[in-house]
Amino acid sequence: MNSFLKEIRDKILVYDGSKGTMLHKFGMKGGECPELWNVTRSSEVKKVYSSYKEAGANVIQTNTFQGNRLKLEEYGLGDKTYELNIEAVRLAREVMGKDGFVAASIGPLGKLFEPSGDLTFEAAYETFKEQVRAVVDGGADIINFETFTDLAEMRAALIAAKEVCDLPVICSIAFEANGRTLMGTNPYVAAVVLKALGADMIGTNCSLGPEQLLDIIKKMSEVGGIHLSVKPNAGLPELVNGETVFKESPEKFAALTKEFVKYGVRLIGGCCGTTPEFIKAIKSEIDRVEIPKVPGKTEQVITSQVKLLNIERLEKIRAGQINADLDKEFLEEVKKGNMDYVVDKAIDLSCEGFDAIYVKIDKIGQWPEFVNGVINTAQSYIKEPFIVESNIPEVLEDILRVYKGKAGIVLNHCSSEKMEKLLLVAKKYGSTVIDGSMIEM
């Protein structure tokens, strides 16, 4: 087991605080690329790392938050993606030595996933994969995806990391004041999906202060069976003389440390507006905290539209059906690229009150149209979970990659070799295996 994962079983580890706040104190101006400082102002970056280590941080994040190629290209630095990431990790490793852990900070890509935007799963996956490879080569101990507001994008990032390396992965989501992400996902749903996909730690950061993030952590803790992380802002931001400022004191910021730990947090630090003083205050609180056992809870099957449905306990599952073998007109419209037809079909199914939507694909010729047309488009309009049946492992994997929730799957009668492949795909994407005899259509 990775040494970081061993330590969080028995200890509360201290994360660092904001990089941006500290870099601005060292002279970084608005509009500059923070990651470029890893090569042009490396001594200042190391000073930031060192200040947090001296404050008591056990885990230091790298200065790579927006170090993906898409973001760096906005500064004309896309060709330096590898260099800027690997240097950030190298500098952090020099500072931490063997005294703690280096977590590679990786943020969202800044583009909307289709159908809301034009970012595809594969494009996001390849972009994250490139950055993960760079930080792994640099010697990172942990991959930390943070400040994500779209669960679909976080899925792409997590899958990319798991396919590139075997380092522990932290998935940290940013929530709005209403307790949901910008794309509408609540904390419990996010935690269930990310746990099922194999995240090693789940958490929340940014946007809100400690009081608000405590409510988020409470809801995440209901999933059970996984350690949590939290990095609040230094209170809620205020606009003073045209500048955003945070007025929370380090002592007040750290006052809820005991409560966070009570609900399963094993890694705690700070986000926007925090400094080494905030980390010192957290460290002081943690030294007095007793570590409780983390409670467990039975999982439920969920969907991208945030409806919880415990279909595993139903004797029968009443399912609406999307089946190209039975609905030739539907397949023809999908092949034509008629997404309005797909949307109408999805809305009709969602209005019928089904327990789930059953999708069957057993022919290679139907594969691209169904993945790109049906799954990607229809899931935005269907609130029920998808149950997928296919005896083609490649088809099943392509569907589960783009499906934003936790799908159920039905395994057909097939050879033991193919069955083993199908089960591996189901496990990889955290899917629930459903007995086909339970489904009524």
C-alpha positions in Angstrom: 0.0 0.0 0.0 1.2 3.5 -0.8 2.7 5.3 2.3 0.3 8.2 2.0 -2.7 5.8 2.1 -1.1 4.0 5.1 -0.7 7.3 7.0 -4.3 8.6 6.5 -5.7 5.4 8.1 -4.3 6.4 11.5 -3.4 10.1 11.2 -4.8 13.5 10.2 -2.5 15.0 7.7 -2.1 18.8 7.1 -2.4 20.1 3.6 -0.9 23.4 2.5 -2.8 26.7 1.6 -3.2 28.9 -1.4 -0.4 29.1 -4.0 -1.9 32.1 -5.8 -2.2 34.2 -2.7 1.5 33.6 -1.9 2.8 34.1 -5.5 1.0 37.4 -5.6 2.8 38.4 -2.5 6.1 37.6 -4.3 5.1 39.8 -7.2 3.1 37.8 -9.6 0.7 40.1 -11.4 -2.8 39.5 -12.7 -2.8 37.8 -16.2 0.5 36.1 -15.6 0.8 32.4 -16.0 1.6 31.0 -12.5 3.0 27.8 -14.0 5.6 29.7 -16.0 7.2 30.8 -12.6 8.3 27.2 -12.2 11.1 27.9 -14.7 11.4 31.7 -14.6 11.0 32.4 -10.9 11.8 29.0 -9.4 13.4 30.4 -6.2 10.1 32.2 -5.3 8.1 29.0 -6.0 10.4 27.1 -3.7 9.9 29.8 -1.1 6.2 29.3 -1.2 6.6 25.5 -0.9 9.0 26.0 2.0 6.7 28.4 3.9 4.0 25.9 4.0 6.3 23.0 5.0 7.6 25.2 7.9 4.0 26.0 8.9 3.4 22.3 9.4 2.1 20.9 6.1 2.6 17.2 5.6 1.4 17.5 2.0 2.5 20.2 -0.4 0.7 20.8 -3.7 2.5 21.6 -6.8 2.2 24.9 -8.8 0.4 23.1 -11.7 -3.3 23.8 -11.1 -3.8 25.1 -14.7 -0.9 23.3 -16.2 -2.9 21.4 -18.8 -2.2 22.0 -22.5 -5.6 23.7 -23.2 -5.0 26.3 -20.5 -1.3 26.8 -21.2 -2.1 27.4 -24.9 -4.0 30.5 -23.8 -0.6 31.9 -22.7 1.1 30.6 -25.8 2.8 27.9 -23.7 1.2 24.7 -24.9 4.5 23.3 -26.1 5.9 23.7 -22.5 3.3 21.5 -20.9 5.7 18.8 -19.9 8.5 21.1 -18.8 6.4 23.3 -16.6 4.7 20.4 -14.8 7.8 18.3 -14.3 9.7 21.4 -12.9 6.9 22.2 -10.5 7.1 18.7 -9.0 10.9 18.6 -8.9 10.9 21.9 -6.9 8.4 20.6 -4.5 10.3 17.3 -4.1 13.5 19.3 -3.3 11.6 21.1 -0.5 9.8 18.2 1.0 12.5 15.6 0.7 11.4 12.6 2.7 9.6 14.7 5.3 6.2 14.6 3.6 4.3 14.1 0.4 4.1 16.0 -2.9 0.6 16.2 -4.4 0.3 17.2 -8.1 -2.5 19.8 -8.3 -4.6 19.4 -11.5 -7.5 21.7 -12.1 -10.4 21.6 -14.6 -9.9 22.5 -18.3 -12.0 25.5 -18.4 -14.4 24.3 -21.1 -17.9 22.8 -20.9 -18.6 19.2 -21.7 -20.9 18.3 -24.6 -23.8 18.7 -25.0 -23.6 22.0 -23.0 -20.2 22.8 -24.7 -17.9 21.2 -27.3 -15.5 19.4 -25.0 -15.7 15.6 -25.6 -14.8 12.9 -23.2 -11.8 11.7 -25.3 -10.4 15.2 -25.7 -10.6 15.8 -21.9 -9.2 12.3 -21.2 -6.2 12.9 -23.5 -5.5 16.3 -22.0 -5.5 15.0 -18.4 -3.5 12.0 -19.4 -0.7 14.3 -20.8 -0.5 16.3 -17.6 -0.7 13.3 -15.3 2.2 11.7 -17.1 4.3 14.8 -16.6 3.8 15.1 -12.9 4.3 11.3 -12.4 7.6 11.6 -14.3 8.5 14.5 -11.9 8.1 12.3 -8.9 4.7 13.2 -7.4 3.4 11.0 -4.6 -0.3 11.9 -5.1 -2.5 13.1 -7.9 -5.0 15.8 -6.7 -7.8 16.8 -9.0 -9.3 19.9 -7.4 -11.9 22.6 -7.9 -13.9 20.6 -10.5 -17.5 21.7 -11.0 -18.6 19.1 -13.5 -18.7 15.4 -12.4 -18.4 14.3 -16.0 -15.1 16.1 -16.3 -13.9 14.7 -13.0 -14.7 11.2 -14.2 -12.6 11.8 -17.3 -9.7 13.0 -15.2 -9.9 10.1 -12.7 -10.1 7.5 -15.4 -7.1 9.1 -17.2 -5.1 9.0 -13.9 -6.0 5.4 -13.1 -4.9 4.4 -16.6 -1.6 6.2 -16.5 -0.3 5.4 -13.0 -1.0 3.7 -9.7 -0.6 6.7 -7.5 -3.3 7.6 -5.0 -5.9 10.0 -6.5 -7.8 12.7 -4.6 -10.9 14.0 -6.3 -12.0 17.4 -4.8 -15.2 19.1 -6.0 -16.2 22.8 -5.7 -19.8 23.5 -4.7 -22.0 26.6 -4.9 -23.7 28.2 -1.9 -26.8 26.1 -2.8 -24.9 22.9 -1.9 -24.6 21.7 -5.5 -22.0 22.0 -8.2 -22.3 24.5 -11.0 -23.7 21.6 -13.1 -26.2 20.6 -10.4 -24.7 17.5 -8.7 -25.1 17.2 -4.9 -22.3 16.0 -2.6 -23.7 12.6 -1.9 -24.1 11.7 -5.6 -20.6 13.0 -6.4 -19.1 10.9 -3.6 -20.9 7.7 -4.7 -19.8 8.0 -8.3 -16.2 8.9 -7.5 -15.9 6.1 -4.9 -17.3 3.6 -7.3 -14.7 4.7 -10.0 -11.9 4.1 -7.6 -10.9 7.5 -6.1 -8.7 7.0 -3.1 -9.9 10.1 -1.3 -12.8 12.4 -2.0 -13.3 16.0 -0.9 -14.3 19.5 -1.5 -12.4 22.8 -1.9 -12.7 26.4 -2.8 -15.8 28.6 -3.3 -16.9 28.6 0.3 -15.6 29.0 3.8 -15.2 26.3 6.6 -18.8 26.6 7.8 -20.3 26.0 4.4 -17.9 23.2 3.5 -18.7 21.4 6.7 -22.2 20.8 5.4 -20.8 19.5 2.2 -18.5 17.1 4.1 -21.3 15.8 6.2 -23.2 14.8 3.1 -20.2 13.2 1.6 -19.5 11.2 4.8 -22.9 9.5 4.4 -21.5 7.4 1.6 -19.0 5.8 4.1 -15.9 3.6 3.5 -13.6 6.3 2.1 -11.5 9.1 3.6 -12.2 12.7 2.9 -10.3 15.9 2.3 -11.2 19.6 2.7 -9.7 22.9 1.7 -12.0 25.8 2.5 -11.4 29.4 1.4 -10.4 31.9 4.1 -14.1 32.7 4.6 -16.4 34.2 2.0 -14.8 36.8 -0.4 -15.6 40.5 -0.2 -15.0 43.2 -2.7 -13.0 46.1 -1.2 -11.8 49.0 -3.4 -12.2 46.8 -6.5 -10.2 43.9 -5.1 -11.3 40.5 -3.7 -10.3 40.1 -0.1 -10.8 37.4 2.5 -11.2 38.6 6.1 -11.4 35.3 8.0 -8.7 35.0 10.8 -6.5 31.9 10.9 -7.9 31.0 14.4 -11.5 31.2 13.3 -10.7 29.4 10.1 -9.2 26.5 12.0 -11.9 26.3 14.7 -14.0 23.7 12.8 -11.0 21.3 12.4 -12.4 19.0 15.0 -15.8 18.9 13.3 -14.2 18.1 9.9 -12.3 15.2 11.5 -15.5 13.9 13.1 -17.0 13.4 9.7 -14.1 11.5 8.1 -11.7 14.2 7.0 -8.1 12.9 7.0 -6.5 15.7 5.0 -7.2 19.4 5.7 -5.7 22.6 4.4 -6.7 25.9 2.8 -7.7 27.2 -0.5 -8.1 30.8 -1.8 -7.0 33.5 0.6 -5.2 31.2 3.0 -1.5 31.6 4.0 1.0 29.7 6.1 -0.5 31.3 9.2 -3.8 29.4 8.4 -1.9 26.2 8.1 -0.2 26.8 11.5 -3.6 27.2 13.1 -4.9 24.0 11.5 -1.8 22.1 12.7 -2.3 23.4 16.2 -5.9 22.2 16.2 -5.1 18.8 14.8 -2.5 18.1 17.5 -5.4 18.1 20.0 -7.9 16.1 17.9 -8.9 12.5 18.6 -9.3 10.4 15.4 -12.8 8.7 15.3 -13.8 5.7 13.3 -15.4 6.6 9.9 -19.0 5.3 9.7 -20.1 3.2 6.7 -23.3 3.3 4.7 -24.9 1.1 1.9 -24.4 2.6 -1.5 -27.3 3.4 -3.9 -27.4 3.5 -7.7 -27.5 7.0 -8.9 -27.6 9.0 -12.2 -26.2 12.1 -13.7 -29.5 13.8 -13.0 -29.1 13.3 -9.3 -32.0 10.9 -8.7 -31.2 8.3 -6.2 -32.7 4.9 -6.9 -31.8 1.7 -4.9 -32.7 -0.7 -7.7 -30.5 -3.3 -6.1 -33.2 -3.9 -3.5 -36.2 -4.0 -5.9 -37.7 -7.3 -6.7 -38.6 -6.1 -10.2 -37.2 -3.1 -12.2 -39.7 -1.5 -14.5 -37.5 -0.2 -17.4 -38.1 2.0 -20.4 -36.2 0.7 -23.5 -33.8 2.0 -26.0 -33.1 -1.0 -28.3 -32.0 -0.6 -31.9 -33.1 -4.1 -32.8 -36.7 -3.2 -31.9 -36.8 0.5 -32.9 -35.4 0.8 -36.4 -36.7 4.3 -36.9 -34.8 5.4 -33.8 -31.6 4.0 -35.1 -32.0 5.6 -38.5 -32.6 9.0 -37.0 -29.5 8.6 -34.8 -27.5 7.7 -37.8 -28.7 10.8 -39.6 -27.5 12.9 -36.6 -31.0 13.9 -35.7 -30.4 14.8 -32.0 -33.8 16.5 -31.7 -35.3 13.0 -32.2 -33.1 11.6 -29.5 -34.1 14.4 -27.1 -37.8 13.9 -27.8 -37.4 10.1 -27.1 -35.4 10.8 -23.9 -38.0 13.2 -22.6 -40.9 10.8 -23.4 -39.1 8.0 -21.5 -38.4 10.2 -18.6 -42.0 11.2 -18.2 -43.2 7.6 -18.0 -42.1 7.0 -14.4 -39.7 4.1 -15.1 -37.3 2.8 -12.5 -34.5 2.7 -15.1 -33.7 3.0 -18.8 -32.6 -0.2 -20.5 -30.1 0.1 -23.3 -29.1 -2.9 -25.4 -26.3 -2.9 -28.0 -25.1 -6.2 -29.4 -24.0 -5.2 -32.9 -20.8 -3.4 -33.8 -22.6 -1.5 -36.5 -24.8 0.2 -34.0 -22.0 1.1 -31.7 -20.7 4.7 -32.6 -24.2 6.1 -33.1 -25.4 4.8 -29.8 -22.5 6.0 -27.7 -22.2 9.4 -29.3 -25.9 10.0 -30.0 -27.9 8.2 -27.4 -25.7 8.0 -24.3 -24.1 11.4 -24.6 -27.3 13.3 -25.5 -30.1 11.3 -23.9 -28.5 11.2 -20.4 -28.9 15.0 -20.1 -32.7 14.6 -20.3 -33.3 11.3 -18.5 -33.3 11.4 -14.7 -33.5 7.6 -14.3 -30.3 5.4 -14.2 -29.2 3.5 -17.3 -29.0 -0.3 -17.3 -26.8 -1.4 -20.2 -26.8 -4.9 -21.8 -24.0 -5.8 -24.3 -21.9 -8.8 -24.9 -19.2 -6.7 -26.6 -16.6 -5.5 -24.0 -15.4 -2.6 -26.2 -19.0 -1.3 -26.6 -19.7 -1.6 -22.9 -16.5 0.3 -22.0 -17.2 3.1 -24.5 -20.7 3.6 -23.0 -19.5 3.6 -19.4 -16.7 6.1 -20.2 -19.2 8.7 -21.2 -22.1 7.9 -18.9 -22.0 10.5 -16.1 -23.6 8.4 -13.4 -23.2 4.9 -12.0 -24.8 2.5 -14.4 -26.3 -1.0 -13.9 -25.2 -3.6 -16.4 -26.7 -6.9 -17.4 -24.3 -9.7 -18.6 -25.5 -12.0 -21.3 -24.8 -15.6 -21.7 -21.4 -15.8 -23.4 -18.0 -17.5 -23.1 -16.2 -17.5 -19.8 -13.4 -15.5 -21.4 -15.7 -12.8 -22.7 -17.6 -12.8 -19.4 -14.4 -12.1 -17.5 -13.6 -9.2 -19.8 -17.1 -7.7 -19.3 -16.8 -8.1 -15.5 -13.4 -6.3 -15.6 -15.0 -3.4 -17.5 -17.9 -3.2 -15.0 -15.4 -3.2 -12.1 -13.3 -0.5 -13.7 -16.2 1.9 -14.0 -17.9 1.1 -10.7 -21.0 -0.4 -12.3 -23.6 -2.5 -10.5 -24.3 -6.0 -12.1 -28.1 -6.4 -12.4 -29.9 -9.8 -12.8 -31.7 -9.5 -16.2 -34.6 -11.5 -14.9 -35.4 -8.6 -12.6 -36.2 -6.3 -15.5 -39.7 -5.8 -16.8 -40.2 -3.9 -20.1 
